[in-house]
Amino acid sequence: MKPYLFSTSSHPDTIHVNPLEISFLQPAIEFSQYDYLILTSKQAVRALSKYKYDDYKEKQGLCISKATAQSFKDANGKVLKIGTGYGDNLSEIITSYPKDTKWLYLRAKEVASNFAEVTRSCGYCIDEIVVYKSSCSLNVKTVKITQKAILIFTSPSSVKCFLKYHKLNEDYSVIVIGKTTAKAIPPYIKPIIANEPSIESCLKIIN
């Protein structure tokens, strides 16, 4: 039986359910004011593609994970460094640069980590611009989950949207992509956390 994958990204070995509808906002951005970009999702990369490539093509991106970095590379972006999938790790990388380095965090309306605020409070220059927002899709509302199903969640928002329409039964096996997503799971369920923040790593737990 294939596992259910609640993610904006699909995988052929799963029953893919996209839990989110993404809306891109495209606010005005003066890319020339910044030294580096901060990208924490594939959606941020997609939002960036709504702007003129010439305006940001020389800006390297600090990417939260290998998947986000690959998405940025596929969009002809230049990767500065790759994090371990968590906001705390991005803070460690940012604080290794001079305090007058100017960072631009391209983010969602709602985010799970406050790393930018925490790092900024230590005197580092990080501007945040909301470039997309998400809402729960009808896909997650209408999906039928079988008994003893394996569920994979790749973000706190994917858990939130699932719980909006369904309950996590105790006979489900729940796998999450990382610690931040695990925190969104109700306390009566003990999820399995993937070794790396990727869908492939989640699937290795099953295999």
C-alpha positions in Angstrom: 0.0 0.0 0.0 1.4 3.4 -1.0 1.8 6.0 1.7 -0.1 9.3 1.5 2.1 12.2 0.8 0.8 15.6 2.0 3.2 18.0 0.2 3.3 20.6 -2.5 5.8 18.3 -4.2 4.8 14.9 -5.6 6.6 11.5 -5.6 5.7 8.5 -7.9 5.9 6.0 -5.0 3.1 7.8 -3.0 -0.5 8.9 -3.2 0.1 12.6 -3.5 -2.2 15.0 -1.9 -1.3 18.7 -2.4 -2.7 20.3 0.8 -2.1 23.9 -0.2 -3.2 26.5 -2.7 -0.4 29.0 -3.2 -1.0 32.7 -4.2 2.0 34.8 -5.3 1.9 38.4 -4.2 4.8 40.1 -6.1 5.4 43.2 -4.0 8.0 45.7 -5.2 11.6 44.7 -4.3 14.8 46.6 -4.8 17.2 43.6 -5.1 20.2 45.9 -5.5 19.9 46.9 -1.8 20.8 43.4 -0.6 23.9 41.2 -0.6 22.2 37.8 -0.3 18.8 36.2 -0.5 17.3 33.7 2.1 15.1 31.0 0.6 13.2 28.5 2.9 11.0 26.8 0.4 10.4 25.9 -3.3 7.5 28.3 -3.2 9.9 31.1 -2.4 11.9 30.2 -5.5 8.7 30.1 -7.6 7.8 33.5 -6.2 11.2 34.9 -7.1 10.7 33.7 -10.7 7.8 36.3 -11.0 10.5 39.0 -11.0 12.9 40.0 -13.8 15.8 37.6 -13.7 18.3 40.4 -14.5 17.3 42.1 -11.2 18.4 39.3 -9.0 20.6 37.0 -11.1 23.8 38.0 -9.3 22.3 37.5 -5.8 23.4 34.2 -4.2 20.8 32.4 -2.1 21.1 30.9 1.4 18.8 27.9 1.0 17.3 26.0 4.0 17.7 22.5 2.5 19.1 20.5 -0.4 15.6 20.4 -2.1 15.2 24.2 -2.0 18.8 24.7 -3.2 18.2 22.3 -6.1 15.0 24.2 -7.0 17.0 27.5 -7.0 19.7 25.9 -9.2 17.0 24.7 -11.6 15.9 28.4 -11.8 19.5 29.4 -12.7 20.0 30.8 -9.2 23.4 30.8 -7.5 23.5 29.0 -4.1 25.5 30.6 -1.3 25.2 27.9 1.3 22.7 25.1 2.2 21.2 24.6 5.6 20.1 21.5 7.4 16.4 22.1 7.0 15.9 24.2 10.1 15.7 27.9 10.8 18.1 27.7 13.8 20.8 26.4 11.4 20.2 29.4 9.1 20.9 31.7 12.0 24.2 30.0 12.6 25.2 30.6 9.0 24.0 34.2 8.9 25.9 35.1 12.1 29.1 33.8 10.5 29.0 36.8 8.2 29.7 40.4 9.1 26.8 42.2 10.8 26.5 44.8 8.1 25.7 42.1 5.5 22.3 42.8 4.1 20.0 39.8 3.8 16.6 39.6 2.1 14.3 36.8 3.4 11.6 36.0 0.8 8.9 34.4 2.9 5.4 33.1 3.2 2.7 35.1 5.1 2.8 32.5 7.8 6.1 30.9 8.8 7.0 28.2 11.4 10.3 29.6 12.5 11.2 33.0 13.9 14.9 32.7 13.0 14.9 36.0 11.2 13.5 37.9 14.1 15.9 36.2 16.6 18.9 36.9 14.3 17.9 40.5 13.7 17.7 41.1 17.5 21.4 40.2 17.7 22.2 43.1 15.4 22.1 41.4 11.9 20.5 43.1 8.9 17.6 40.9 7.7 14.6 42.4 5.8 11.5 40.2 5.4 9.2 40.5 2.4 6.1 38.3 2.1 6.0 37.0 -1.5 3.4 34.3 -1.2 0.6 33.0 1.0 -1.1 29.7 1.3 -4.5 28.3 2.0 -5.9 24.8 2.5 -6.8 23.1 -0.8 -10.0 21.0 -1.6 -7.6 18.1 -2.3 -7.0 17.5 1.3 -10.7 17.9 2.2 -11.9 15.3 -0.2 -9.2 12.6 0.1 -10.3 9.3 1.6 -7.8 7.7 4.0 -7.8 3.9 4.4 -7.3 2.2 7.7 -3.8 1.7 9.0 -2.5 4.2 6.4 1.0 5.6 6.3 0.9 9.4 6.2 3.8 11.6 5.3 3.8 15.3 6.2 6.4 17.8 4.8 5.5 21.0 6.6 3.5 22.3 9.6 0.9 23.8 7.2 0.3 20.4 5.6 -0.5 19.0 9.1 -2.7 22.0 9.8 -4.7 21.6 6.6 -5.1 17.8 7.2 -6.4 18.4 10.7 -8.8 21.0 9.4 -10.8 18.2 7.7 -9.7 14.9 9.2 -8.5 13.3 12.5 -5.2 11.5 12.9 -6.3 8.0 13.9 -4.1 6.0 16.2 -3.8 3.2 13.7 -2.1 5.5 11.2 1.7 5.5 10.9 2.8 9.2 10.7 6.1 10.2 9.2 7.3 13.8 9.2 10.1 15.6 7.3 11.6 17.3 10.4 11.3 18.5 14.0 9.3 21.6 13.2 6.6 19.6 11.4 6.6 17.1 14.3 5.6 19.8 16.6 2.4 20.3 14.6 1.3 16.7 15.2 -1.2 16.2 18.1 0.4 14.9 21.3 -1.6 11.6 21.2 0.4 10.6 18.0 4.1 9.9 18.1 5.5 10.6 14.6 8.6 9.2 13.1 11.1 12.0 12.1 13.1 11.5 8.9 16.9 11.5 9.2 17.1 14.2 6.5 14.6 16.9 5.5 13.5 15.3 2.2 10.7 13.1 0.9 13.2 10.4 -0.1 14.4 10.2 3.5 10.8 9.9 4.7 10.3 7.0 2.2 13.4 5.2 3.4 11.7 4.8 6.8 9.0 2.7 5.1 11.5 0.7 3.0 
